[in-house]
Amino acid sequence: MDKQNQSATSTKEIANDPTQQQISGKNIAGMNRDEFADMAGNNNIDFILDIPLEITVELGRTRMMICDLLKLGQGSVIELSKLAGDTLEILANNKLIAKGEVVVMNEKYGIRLTEVSSPVERIEKLR
């Protein structure tokens, strides 16, 4: 078989292989790991599902002169760019995956998600 026929065959195989197709139009937000793996057609997805990610919730940002930074002490207040009540950004490995609002649960802070990227978008952002 020549290279052109091999390439055409490979393209057809990929198009027919559910593990190579993008997952879209499916409600996968509430699926557990096994359901997600079955839908993806590949039980090897467990390999990536157990990789730990750094999750960061960003309250706000600001810029400061070095002289002002050196003046900071206990009780100093740093004004941030976001207003009270604004949504916070939730980042996975520094990539935006969701937005939410601050809640307090059992004397600990938490985030109630108000906007969430689709699972496919989240995976694409982590690449």
Beta strands, then each sheet from edge to edge (+ up, - down):
strand 1: 55-58
strand 2: 88-92
strand 3: 95-105
strand 4: 108-116
sheet 1: 1+ 2- 3+ 4-
end
